[in-house]
Amino acid sequence: MTADSSEVPADPVGVVVGLVKDLEPTMEQAVVRDIVEGVAGGRAKRRRLAQFLLERPAVLADGRSPAPRAVGNLLIGLRAAGARQVSPPVCATCAKSLRTLQRRGQDWYCAVCGSRREPCTSCGLTRPVSGRDRDGRPHCVDCPPGDARDPLEVIVEVVTGVDPTLSAAVVTAAVGAVVTNAGQRRRLAWALTERPDLLSGAGAEAPVPSVLRLIDWLSDAGATNIVRPACPHCRRVVALVKPRNGLRLCRMCVARSRAERCVRCQVDREPATRDDNGAPICPSCLIKDPVNHEDCSRCGRLRPVSVRSPDGVLCETCRPPKVLTCSICGRHGPALISETTGQPWWRACSQRWARCARCDQVRPLRGGTIDEPLCGACTRPDLRFWKACTSCGQPGRIHAGCCARCSVDRRLRQLLGDNSGTIRAQYQALYEALATTERPSTVARWLDHSAAPTILRSLDADDGLTHDALDTLVPSKPVEHLRAVLVAIGTLPARDEQMVRLERWITAIIAGRADPDQQQLLHRYATWHLLRRLRHRLGGSATTYNQAFGIRQRVRAAIALLDWIATTNLTLATAGQGDLEAWLASGDATHRRDVGNFVRWANKQKLTALNLPAVRWGGPTDIDTEARWEQASRLLHDDTLEVEDRFAGLLVLLYAQWPAAISRLTLADIETTDNTVRLRLGDEPVILPEPLAALAVKLIATRKGHAVIGHQPHSPWLFPGGQPGRPVSDGRLGERLRQLGLRPGQSRSTALFQLATELPAALLARLLGIHISVAVAWQRASAGDWTTYAADYSRRTHHHHTSVAEVTDSPDNTPPERHSDSSNI
């Protein structure tokens, strides 16, 4: 055998097979491998077996102990497979060949030599111990311990006394199922005679495990007074496996009681194995150890073994999931088995929350169907299956004695309360918003993974929550999200965040300039020109991201031009037109499109003689009417798409709206009556035709934002966003439309081009909410002629709201009847 100890971790089975083949060359290698894998199932056990045989290979030929049990089982298996050179295990005392093993320590004994001999309590002879009585005294085979009565009769009498609804036949069947021999039956009878209350809730104190097996069997048989015991530590009603200090605990609590500090990761966990020095190694480090990895038979990567299939080992990624039909949604695919119902369900269904069809509470979905969901308590009304929360008393999934909501409440009081646990006044609204969230698990994840708790701890509790306090922190997304939550719940007043950020950015970038004259010039341009004009255009509404971005680009363009002028030893007053054009033509020029605004402003302010005329709009490009109608038809009739995406896309395709304008629509912009749905995009409402009107009504009923923390149940926005109290951003909405195959800019141009040929500029401006000059420019670009429209309109006898979807078929361009241009879709 050429193997050494270095080969044991990589291929322990191969090492053992090689040693056996050296002694039994005629045996087939596959047969030997199957025997080795059968007697040593885990890799750790195989490595110990291989290491022992390498250190003492003579045991294969002489069969003598001391040796591990796996060695004896290997010898027995090889002999049964026809090996002749391999010795069977032999008794350590009389050297008799063994077909089965009896061990004391590391030695093997035959039945005669291995039996313990003690003086019999009844006859006094020193003989092999056959059993022990209630007090633990030994008895020989001729003097069996026991009472005058049959243990079965005693058990039936005790059980029926606790639960009279059980018949003697049921109890007899239960005893026959849970105990297999007379000795176990006697010990069960003794335990129940001394403590009948073990059957009614005190089972954790059972001296023998057969008591717990009997309780489980009788409970499954329908016993009403037989109570499954809860774990004394975690209070969960689960299987109790091991005794600790006289009490039987669940597997989780046993693991905690055995916890030791892992020598590798320094985490306190139950050891999975120990290293050569006896130091504990936790299961996580054992799995991550490359020594325990094998080549996956499917992907070929060296990974931890998840399952051993007939084709070889498989990693977790390549392990085929169970394909079952979900009992909730009815879909066929990879599924898990629910502990509550015992039925398969998809992982997505196991994480779904819904309003229970019976108790009308929003809870985790545990049963029923998608149309009629059921929570855990309604799915399995048996309260003995659920553990009650020690704080609120509600049954359900309990962790560390508390339900999820009470656990969140305790953590919130630690975060937002004072030393006595009383919530501080400035945090009261935030506490109520978080504590009453429908899904407490969301708040728990927010507390675990969000930076918001750290931010709240960093604030001075005495100063209170203000915008100024948050402004002192380093700007980040967690800070802005926390600000949005506080605004949504009313703790902070609303303010124009984009404008505040823009002002802060302008102040910082101007302060970073070294030249005082340049600072003064940029301050005049950015603050008194750009910001003042932007505020005038806003008229009290909030700044959009694109508006703020445009201001930043123009300021950057001004700085780029001033930096170039400084490098050429010129000033804004002495630079000539040729110098400006030379810079624009050079490769060093940046922000060419935005610098013209600064040049024209400076010229108007008599600061320079430079001039850079604005580029006139030459009309729309890339007009594709056919693609527009194809996309509109798809959005109107494809029910697989999200309602909000369909409605937003149709507003672009049919009503020429920018994503920025769509994102800021509110519920007040839609007026619904019995037969009519009107949408206000400008000064006059637009009548929505069917099926677009039905789509708008459905959107109002189903709209839902992604914000959960601080979510407002009555949000005014038609398209709620990811932050509470705020609409979806125009950038995000535009990205969603692009994922549908729409190009918002091109689609809006196509729609506006066609509408400008069908409606006069004044009506177009009032209905779509665009400036009159923009409407006139589009009308000229589309070559529309509406010179007779005013006279025709004045001769009408009735005035009514006009739908932008109405177009005319009459030769004089007068729309005599309401007609929807979406009727051809």
N, C-alpha and C positions, 0 to 999 in steps of 0.2 A: 504494500500500500504506500503510495507516494504522497498522500494527502497530509497536510499539516494543519496546525491550529488556525492559520490565516484563512483557510478555505471554509471554516465552519460557519462564519456569519453569512457568507455569500451563498453557499449551497450545502446546508447541513444534511439534507436527504441524500445528496450525491456522495457525501463523505461516508455515511452509514452504509449505503449500497455498495460502495467500493470495498469497505472492510468485510462485509458479508461475502461478496463475490470472491475475495481472496481466499476465503475459507471454503466456500461452496461454488466453485467455478461452473458447475453444471446447471445451476438454477438460473432461470430467466431473469434478466434485469428488471423487466416490467413487474414481475411478480414480487420481487424483493421490494421495489419502490412502493407498490401498493400496500405491502405489509407495514413498512416503515411509516408511511403517511397515515395508516389506520391506527397505529399504537401511539403516535405522537401527532396530535392534531394541529397544535399551534406552532409558530416558528420558534418561540422561546423554548418550548418543550423539545422541539427537534434539535435546537442548538445544544441544549443540555445533554441530550442523548448522544449526539455526535461527539461532543467534547469528552464525555465519560468514556466512550468506546475508543477514542484516540488515546486517552491516557491509560486505559486498561483494556486492550483488545483481547486479552486472554479469557475474559468472561464469556466470550462467544464459544470457546472450546470447553471450559470447565463448568460454566453455569453457576458459579459460587457467588454468594452475596458477601459483603454488603454491596448493594447496587440499587439504583432507582427502580421504581415499579415499571417504568417504560421499558427498561432492559429485560425484566422478566417477561413482560407481555410480548416483546419482540422475539425472545427465545421460543416461547410457546407458539407464536404465530409461524415462525420459520419451521419448527418441527412439524406442525400441522400441514404445512405446504410441501413436505417431503424432504426437508434438509436432514442429512445424516451426519455431517461433520460438526454441525452446530449442536451443542449440548443443551438439553432442557434445563430449566432451573432446578437446583438441588437443595434439599433441606440443610440449613446451617448446622443442625445438630446430628442427624443420622445419615446425611448425604443421600437420602431417597429422592429419586426423580419426581418432579411435581408436574401435574397437569393444570393445577390452579394454584393461586398464590395466597398465603396468609403471611402477613408481615408484622414484625415488631421493630419499629425503627427502620433501618436499612437492610435487615436480615429477613430471609425467606424461611418458612418452617412448614412442615407437613401438619396434618390435622392433629396427630398425636403429640408432636413436640410443640406445636404452636399454641395449644390451649392453655389458658391461665388456670392454675390450680390453687384453690383456697379451701380452708375447712368449711364444710357445709353447715349452715346454721341449724338444720334439722337433725342430721345423722352424725355430724361431727367428723366425718371422713374427709381427708384431703383429696379432692377429686376436681376434674375440670368444671368450671362454673357454667351452669346451664342458664341461670337467670338470677335475678335479685328481687327481693320483696320490696314493699312500700318504703321501708327504712333503709334500703340500699344494701341489705345483708345478702351474702352469696348462698345459692342453693345448687345442689347437683341435679343431674337429670332424673334421679329417682325420687327427689324431694322437691317437686316444682312449687314455686311460691304461689300464693293465691288465697282467696277467701273461700268461704263455704259456698257463696253464691256465684252464679255464672256472670262474668264481667259484662256480657251482652245485656243481661237482664238489668243490671245496675245502670248501664248507659241509657237504656230505653226508659227506665223509671225517672232518671234525672232530667232527660231531655223533654219528655212529655209533661213533667211537672213544671218546667219553665214555659213551654208552649203547648197547651192542651190541644191546639188545633192539629198537631202532628199525630199521625197514627203510628202504632208500633211497627207496622210493616215498612213505613217510610224511614223510620229511624234505623231499623235493622238493615235496610238496603244502604243507608248512608254509612253505617259502621263498616259494612262489608266493602264499601268502595274506598274508604280512607285508611283503614288499617288492614295489614296483610297477614299478621300472625297473632298468636295468643299473647305473646309478651307485650306487643303494642296495645292490644285490646285491654289487658290488665292495667297498663300505665294510664290509658285514657280513662278507664273507669275510676281509678284512684284520683286522678286530677279533677274529674267532674264531681266526685263525691265530696271532696274537700272544698271546692269552689264552684258551686253551681252558677254563680254570677259571671263566670267566664263566658257563658253563652249569651249574656244580656248586655255586653258592652265592655267587660273587663278582660277580653281575650288577649290583650297585649301582655298580661301577666301569666299566660299559660305556661306551665312547666314543660310541656311536650308539644311539638308542632302538630300532632294529630288533632288537637283541639281546634286549631285554626282551620284545618282542612275540613273538619266536621261542620264548623260554622258556615264555611263557604258552600258546602254541598247542601245543607239545609236551607240556607238563604235562597239559593237558586231553585230549590224545590218549592218555594212559596211560603216559608215560615214567616210568621208575623212578629213573634217576640224574640226571635234569634237575631242578634245585632252583630254586624261586622264591626270589629274594633277599629278605632282610629289610631294612627301612629302617635305614641305619647309625646313626640317632639314636634312634628309639623302638623299634627291633627288632620292629616289626610286619610281618607278611608281607602287604603290601598293594601296590597299584599305585604304582610310583615314577615321578614325573612330571618333575621338573626337576633339573638338575645344580647342585650347590653345592660349590665347592672340590674339584672332581674327583669328587664322589660324587653319585649320583642319590638324591633324598629323596622321601618321600611328600608328599602335598598338605599335610598338617597341619604337618609339619616345615618345608616350604618357606614356609608362611604365618608360622611362628614366626621364620624367618630373615629375612623381609621386614618384621617388625613395626616400626612406628614409633608414636610417641605421637600419638594423635588430638588434633587441635587443639580439639575440643569436649568430649569426656568425659575426656581426659587418661589414657586407657588404652592400653597398648602392644598394638597389633593390626596385622595386615596392612591397608594402606589399600585401601579400595574405590574411592575417587576423591580428588580434591584440589580445594580451593577456588580462588578467583580468584588468590590469592597463592601457590599451589602447596603449601599446607599440607595434610598428610594428613587424611583423614576416614575413620573405620572403618566397616564395613558396618552396625553397629547404629545409628550416628548418621545414616547415609545413609538407612536405612529409616525412622527416626523423623522425618526432616525433613519438615515439612508440604508442602514444595515437591514432594516425590515422591508425595504421596498423591493419589488420585483418588476420585471418587464411585462407590461400589459400585452396580452396576446392580440389585442385589436389595434391599439394605437402605437404600440412598440415603445412607449415611454416608461422610464423607471419611476413608478408611482406606488403609493400604498395600495395594498390589495383590498379591494372591496368585496369581491366574491370570487369563488373558484368554480368555474363552469367546466363542462366536459371538454371544451376547446382550449382551456387554459385559464390563467388568472385574468381578472378584469379590474381596472381602476374604477373609481367612483364615476368619472365622466363617461366611461364606456359601458358601465353596468346598465343593462336594459331594464327600464322601469316596468312595473306591472301595468298592463293595459286592461283597464276595467271601465265599466259604465258608471258614471257619477250618479249617485242616488238623488242628487239635488238638481243639477242642471241637465242631466240626461245625456251629456256628451260622452263619447267613447274615446279613451286615451289614457295617458299615464295618470294613475290615481293612488291615493293612500286609503287606509282603512280607518274610519272614525272610531275613536274609543267610546263615544257616546252611543252611537247606533250600531256599530259593528258593520256598517255598510261602506262601500267605496265612495270617495269623493275627491274631486280635483283639489289641488293645492290652492288654486284661486278661490274656490268655494270655501275652503277652510279659513281663509283670511277675510272673507266678506262679512260686512256688517249690514244689517237690515232691520226694518221695523217688524217685530214679531206679529204674525197674523192673529194670535190669541191674546197676548197680554199687552200689545200695542206699545212695547218698549223697544228702543233702538239698542240692540245687543248683537254679539257675534252670532252668525248664522250657524246652527248646528243640526238642523233637520228640515223637514218639509220640502218645498220646492222653491224655485225662483219666484213664482207668482204668489205662493203662500208660504213665506219663510217662517221658521220656528227657531226660537232661542233654545239654549240648553235646557232650562228648567221646563219649558213646554214640550220639548222633544222627549225628555226622560223625567216625568214628574216624580219618580221615586227619590225622595229627599235623602235616602240613605246612600245613594250614589254620589251625591254632591256634599261637599263640606261647607259648613256655614262660616261666614266671615265673623271673626271675633269682635269686630267693631260695629258693623251695621246689622249683622245677623242674616244677611242675604245669602242664599245658597248659590254655588257656582264654582268657577275655577279659583282656587285659593292658593296663594303663595305666601309662605312665611306667616300664615295665620290671617292674612288680610286679602280682600278682593282687590281688583285692580283700581277701583275708584277710591277706596280707602287708603290704599298705598300711595296713590297720587296725592291725595289730600294731606297725608302726613309729610310727604316731601315738599309740597307747596308751603306748608306752615314752617318748615325748616328754612326754606328759601326766602319767603316773604314776611315771616313773622319775627317778633322780638324773642327775647330769651324765654318768655313764658308761653310762646306759641301763638300769641295773639297777632292777627294780621295788622300790619301798619296801615294807617289811614290812606296813604298815597297809593298803596298796593291793593286796596280792597276791591276795586273794580277789576283789576287784573286777576286777582285770586278767584273772584266769582266767575269770570269768563273761562278760566282754565278748569276750575273744579266742576263746572256744569257742562263741559264739552261732552258730546254724545259718546265719543270713543276715548275713554281714558288712556288706552294704550298709545294713542297719538301723543297725548301730553307726556306720557312716560318716555317715549322716544325723543320728544322735544327736550325734556330735561336731561336725557342721557347724551344726546349727540349734538344739540344746538349750543352755540356760544352764548345764547341769551342769558342762561343762569349766571355765567361768569360775568357778563356785562352788568347784570342787576346787582351782583355782590360787590362790584367795583364802584358802584355809585354810592355817594354819601347818603345814608338813610335819613339824616336830619335835613338835608337840602331839598328833598322831594324830587319828584320826576318832572323835569322840564325839558323843552327843546334845547335850551342852552347847556344843560347837563350832558345830554347826548352828543351835542356838538363838540364838546371837549374831548370825546373819545376819537380814536383813530377811525376814519371813515371806512366802513366795510359793509358787506351785504347783511350780516347778522344784525348790525346796529340799525340799518334802515328797515329791516323786517320787524325788529322789535319796536321801532318808532311807529310803523304802520299799525301794529297791533294796539299800541297804546292810543293812537288816534282813533282807531275803529271802536274801541270800547269807551271812549270819552275821557280818558285820563289826560290826554294832551289835545290841544286845539288843532284843527286842521290847518295846514299851510302848504304853499306851493313849493314842494321839495325840489323840483327841477330848477326853479328860479333861485332858490337858496343855494343849491350846489353851484349854479352858474355864477352867482355873485361871489361866492367863496373862491371859485376857480379864477375869476377875473382879478380879484384882489391879490391872490397868491402869485399869479403870473406877472402882474404889473410890478409887485414888490420885488420880484426876482430880477428885474432889469437894473443894470448898474447906472445908466444915464438918467439923471433926474428930469431932463427935458423930455426924454423919451417916455418916462413914466407919466409925466403930465399929459403928453399928447395921447398916449394910449388910454389914459383915464377919461379924457374928453371923448375919444372915439367910442370906447366900449361902454362906458357908463351913461354918458349924456346923449349918445346917439343911438347905439344898438339897443341897449336895454330900455331906454325911454320909448323908442319906437315899438319894441316888442310888447311892452306893457300896454301901450295904446291899442295895439292890434288885439291883444288878449281881451281887453274889456272886462277884466275881473275873473276870467276863466283860468284854468291851470295851464302851465307851460307843458308842452309835449317834449318828448326826447329829441325829436328831429329839429324842433325849433331851437332848443338849447345847443344841439350839435352844430347847427348852422351858425350860431353866434360864435362858438368856439373856433370854427373854421375861419371865419372872417377876422377874428383877432389874431389867429396864427398867421394868416396871410399878411396882415399889417406888420407883424413882427418880422416876418421874413423879408419884406420890402425894406423896412427900416434897418435891419442888419446888413442887407446888401449895400444900402446907401452909406452906412458907416464904414464899410470896408473899402469903399472907393473914394474916401475923403470928400464926399459930397454931403449936402444936407437936403432936406426935403424942398427947401426954397431954391437951391442952386442947381438941383438935378434937372437935366433937360429931357425933352421927349425922346430924343435919340438914345439917351442912356437907359430910359425905361424900356424901350423896345429892344435894345440890345440884351438887357437882362432877361426879358420874356423869351427871347429867342435862344438864350444859352441853356445849357443842360443843368445849370445849378438852380434855376428858378423853381420854386415850389408854390403851391396854392395859386396857380395862375388864374383859375376860374373865380376865386374869391377876392383877389387883391384889387379888382376894379372898384368894388364898393368903397374901399378905403381911399383910393385915389380920387374918386369923384367927390367924396365927402371932404377930403383935404382941399381940393380945388374950390369947392363951394365955400369953404371957410377961409379962402384966400391964403392958405398955407403953402401952396405950390402952384406951379404953372402946368404941371403934368395933367394929362387927361387920358382916360381909358374908357371909351364909350361902352355902354352895355350892349350885349349881343341881343339883337331882336329875335323874338321867337318866330321861326319860319313855318310853323304849322306842325301838325302831328306826323309821325312816321310809323311805319310798321302797323298799318291798320289791317286787321284780319277779322272781317265781319262773320265769315262762315265759322271760324274756330270759336268765336264768341258765342254763337247760338248753340254750337255743339256742347260747349262747356256748361252753358246755362241749362240745357236740357238734361244733362247728367246730374247737375246739382238739384234740379227740381224733382227728379224721379228716382234717384239712387238712395234707398233707405239705409244702406250699409254705412253711409258717411254720417259723421256727427252733425246734429241739427245746427249747432252754432257755426260750424264751418260752412255748411250749405247756405245758411241765410247770409252770412258775411260775404261769401263769394258771389251770391246773386245781387247783393247791393253794389258790388263792384261792376258786375257785368251788365246789369240793367239800369242802375241809377248813377253810375260813374262816381262812386264815393271812394275816397282815400281810406286805407286801413286806419289812419289816425282819427278820421271823423267817425268811422264805424265803431271803433273801440270805445268812444265816449258817448254812445247812445245810452239813454236811460229808459226806464219803464214809462216815464211821463211822455216820451217821444212817440209812443204807440197808443193810439186811441182805438178801442174796440167797441163796436155796437153789435146788435143782433145780426146784421147782414153785411157790415162794412168794417174793414180794418184800415186805419190811416196811419201813416208813418210821417213824422215831421223831420225833414232833413234841412229845410230852410224856413222861410217866413210862412209858406203855405204848406199844409199837409198833402201827402201823396196817397192816393187810394191804391192799396195793394190788390192786385188781381189774384184769383186762385190759380194754382195751388200755393202761391207765395204767401197769401194771407193765412192759410192754415199752418204753414211752416212758422210764421211769426207767432201765432198763438201757441204752438207747441214749444217754441223756444222759451216763451215766457213761463210756461208751466214746468219746464225741465232744466232751466239754466242752473248752473252750479259752478262756483269757483273752486280753485284748488286750495284755497286757504282754509285751514281748520282751526288753528290757534287764533282766537280773536275774531272768528267768522261772524258776520252779521246775518242773521236769518232773513232779514228783509232788506237786502242790498238793493240800492236803486239802479245799479248798472245792469244793462242788458247783457253785457259780456263781462262777468266778474273775473278778476285776475288772480294771480298767485299770492298777492298781499291783501290782507283783509281791508275792506272799505275802499279798494281801488279797482279800476277797470283793468282789463288785460292791456298790456302795452301794445302800441301800434307795431313795434318790431316783431313781437311774438305773433300777433295776428297775421302780419304779412308773411311770416315764415310758415304758419299753418296753411295759408292759402297757396304758397309755393309748393308745399308738399302735396297739394291736390292737383298740381299741374298748372295752376294759374300764375300769370305774371301780372301782379296788380297794376303796375304802371301802364303796360301795353293794353290790358283789358279795359282800364278806365279810359284811356285815350280812344279806343275803338267805340266804347259806349257813348262817350261825350261827343265824338264826331258824328255819330248817327243821330243822337238826340238834337244836336244843333241844327241838323237839316230838317227836323220835324217840328221844332218849337221855337218861338221867338226868343231873343236873348233875355228880355225882361222876365218872361215867364220861366225860362230855364234857371235864371239866377234865383228867383223866389222859391222855386220848388226844390232845387238841389243844394241851396245854401252856398253858392259860389258868388264871387264878386261879379258885378255887372260888366266890368271891363274884360274879365276872363270870358264871360259868356259871349260878349261881342266878338272877341278875338276868335273864339271857336266857330262862331257863326260865319265869320268871314272866311276862315280856313275851310269850312265845309261848303262854301258858296251858296249858303241858304239865302233866299230872298223873302223877307217878311215885311215888305213896304206897305202892303195892304192890310196887314193883320189888325192894326189899331182901328181902322175904319170898320172892318168886319166885326170886331169884338164890340164896338160901341152900338152896333145895330141889334145885338142879341137882346132878347126880352128877359131871359133868366140868366143869372150868374150862379155858378156853382164851383165847388172845388174841382180842380182838374188833376187827373192822374198823369204822372210822367210816363206811364205805360200807354197812354192814349195817343194815337197817331191818326192822321187823316188820310182818307182815300180820295177826297174830293180834289178836282183839278185846281181850285183856287186856294188850296192850302188852308181852308177853314175847317176845323174839326167839328162837324155837325153832330156826331154821335160819339159816345164813349166807346173806345175800342182798344183792347189791350194788345200791344205788340208781342206779348208773351203767348198769345193764343196759337202762334205758329210753332211753338217749341214742342 
